[in-house]
Amino acid sequence: MSYRGKRVLDLAVAVPVALITAPIQAVVAGAIRTTMGRPILFRQDRPGLHGETFSILKFRTMLTEEAAGTSHDALRLTPLGKFLRSTSVDELPTLWNVIQGDMSLVGPRPLLTSYLARYSPEQARRHDVRPGLTGLAQVRGRNSLTWEEKFGFDLEYVDSQSLRLDLRIIAETVTTVVRRTGISAADNATMPEFLGSSATSTEPRG
């Protein structure tokens, strides 16, 4: 699929959805400010196309380390945050990243910049395309998958991307979100940290 065709699809979906969900986002922003205070948005540098960094936007779902008295993500996650993550409402601000062109609707999920040095040359090919709001790994198990399984689906997408595949993934994402499946790995807020193909740890923020 050409970049132009993929970009047309991104804007044709992201712009209307951003406008339609604007009232919901306003309510969520108010709820976050009331229950957690500022900032309302979570911002973090993530690697995009060819590993170049951009600032991803999401609704904040966790207390600060100072407020929670811990650095453990699972303990900092608030009840509102759990709801926002389980419904994927926390990702609505990420539509702006799609509109800006930092991300696409479909592609490998943007992970942490610290992971760049930990990928094998094959795994690093996930950055040959723009990262996505959703992707093949998200509709094949999301955070219930191992890192190796996720990267396998990422590379499958890189090698077989097409308009038909993107439309299918978008449709399957709706079902995944409604069913709220694969939200987190066992004993983690999302996924354990990726330390390389031979090991994993416990500090999540994927």
C-alpha positions in Angstrom: 0.0 0.0 0.0 1.3 3.4 -0.9 2.0 6.1 1.7 -0.5 8.4 0.1 -3.3 5.7 0.3 -2.5 4.9 3.9 -2.4 8.6 4.8 -5.8 9.2 3.2 -7.2 6.3 5.2 -5.6 7.7 8.4 -7.2 11.1 8.0 -10.5 9.8 6.7 -10.9 7.9 10.0 -9.0 9.9 12.6 -10.4 13.3 11.9 -14.1 12.3 12.2 -13.5 10.1 15.2 -11.6 12.9 17.0 -14.5 15.3 16.3 -17.2 12.9 17.3 -15.4 11.9 20.5 -14.6 15.5 21.5 -17.4 15.7 24.1 -16.3 12.4 25.6 -12.7 13.6 25.8 -13.9 16.8 27.5 -15.7 14.8 30.2 -12.7 12.5 30.7 -10.4 15.5 31.0 -12.6 16.9 33.7 -12.7 13.5 35.6 -8.9 13.2 35.5 -8.4 16.7 36.8 -10.9 16.0 39.6 -9.5 12.7 40.7 -5.8 13.0 39.8 -5.1 16.6 39.3 -2.8 17.9 36.6 -1.4 17.1 34.1 -4.4 15.6 32.3 -2.4 14.2 29.4 0.4 11.7 29.5 3.3 12.6 27.2 6.3 10.5 26.5 8.9 10.2 23.7 8.4 7.1 21.6 10.3 5.9 18.5 8.4 6.2 15.2 9.3 5.6 11.6 13.0 4.6 11.3 13.3 5.1 15.1 12.9 8.8 15.0 11.2 10.0 18.2 7.9 11.9 18.7 5.8 12.8 21.7 2.9 10.4 22.1 -0.3 11.7 23.8 -2.7 9.7 26.0 -5.0 10.5 28.9 -3.2 10.1 32.2 -4.2 6.9 34.0 -1.8 6.8 37.0 -1.0 8.9 40.0 2.4 10.5 40.2 5.1 8.5 42.1 5.0 11.2 44.8 1.3 11.0 45.2 1.2 7.2 45.2 4.3 6.7 47.3 5.6 4.1 44.9 7.1 3.8 41.4 5.3 0.5 40.6 2.8 1.2 37.7 0.2 -1.4 38.8 -0.1 0.3 42.2 -0.2 3.8 40.7 -3.0 2.9 38.3 -6.3 4.5 39.6 -9.8 3.0 39.3 -10.6 5.7 36.6 -7.3 4.8 34.9 -8.2 1.1 34.8 -11.6 2.0 33.2 -10.0 4.3 30.6 -7.4 1.6 29.7 -9.9 -1.3 29.6 -12.1 0.7 27.2 -9.1 2.2 25.3 -10.6 5.7 26.0 -7.1 6.7 27.3 -5.9 6.5 23.7 -8.3 9.0 22.2 -5.7 11.8 22.4 -3.4 9.6 20.3 -5.6 10.4 17.3 -3.8 13.7 17.2 -0.5 11.8 16.6 -2.2 10.1 13.7 -3.5 13.4 12.3 -0.1 15.0 12.7 1.5 12.1 10.8 3.7 10.8 13.6 1.6 7.6 13.6 -0.8 5.7 11.5 -4.1 4.0 12.4 -2.5 0.6 11.9 1.1 -0.5 12.5 3.3 -1.8 15.2 2.6 -0.1 18.5 5.2 2.5 19.5 7.1 1.3 22.5 9.8 2.8 24.7 12.9 4.5 23.3 15.0 2.5 25.7 14.0 -0.7 23.8 15.7 0.4 20.6 19.1 -0.9 21.6 17.6 -4.2 22.8 16.0 -5.3 19.5 17.6 -7.9 17.3 18.2 -6.7 13.7 15.0 -8.6 12.7 12.9 -7.1 15.5 14.1 -3.6 14.6 12.4 -3.9 11.2 9.2 -3.0 13.1 10.3 0.6 12.6 10.3 0.3 8.8 6.7 1.5 9.0 5.0 4.2 11.0 3.8 3.0 14.4 0.0 2.4 14.8 -2.8 3.2 17.1 -3.7 -0.5 16.6 -2.0 -3.3 14.9 -1.9 -7.0 14.1 -0.5 -7.9 17.5 -3.4 -6.0 19.2 -6.1 -8.0 17.5 -4.2 -11.3 18.0 -3.9 -11.1 21.8 -2.7 -7.6 22.8 -0.9 -7.8 26.1 -1.6 -11.5 26.7 1.1 -12.2 24.1 4.8 -12.6 24.9 7.1 -10.0 23.5 8.4 -12.5 20.9 4.9 -13.2 19.7 4.1 -9.5 19.5 7.2 -8.8 17.4 6.4 -11.7 15.2 3.0 -10.2 14.4 4.6 -6.8 13.9 7.0 -8.2 11.3 4.2 -10.1 9.6 2.4 -6.7 9.2 5.5 -5.0 7.9 5.9 -7.7 5.3 2.3 -8.0 4.2 0.7 -4.5 4.8 -2.2 -3.6 2.5 -5.4 -1.6 2.5 -7.4 -4.8 2.9 -5.3 -5.8 5.9 -5.6 -2.4 7.5 -9.4 -2.4 7.1 -9.6 -5.9 8.6 -7.4 -4.9 11.6 -9.5 -1.8 12.2 -12.7 -3.8 12.2 -11.2 -6.5 14.5 -10.0 -3.8 16.8 -13.5 -2.7 17.5 -14.4 -6.2 18.6 -11.2 -6.4 20.8 -12.1 -3.1 22.5 -15.7 -4.1 23.1 -14.7 -7.4 24.6 -11.9 -5.8 26.6 -9.6 -8.7 26.0 -5.8 -8.9 26.5 -5.6 -5.6 28.4 -2.7 -6.6 30.6 -0.2 -9.3 31.2 -0.5 -11.2 34.6 0.6 -9.1 37.6 1.3 -6.0 35.4 -0.5 -2.8 34.5 0.2 -3.5 30.8 3.3 -5.6 29.9 6.6 -6.4 31.7 9.6 -4.4 30.5 11.3 -5.8 27.4 14.9 -6.5 28.3 15.8 -8.4 25.1 14.7 -11.7 23.6 16.1 -13.8 26.5 14.4 -12.1 29.5 11.6 -9.9 30.8 11.2 -7.8 34.0 8.4 -6.1 35.9 8.2 -2.4 35.2 5.6 -1.8 32.5 4.7 1.1 30.4 4.1 -0.2 26.9 
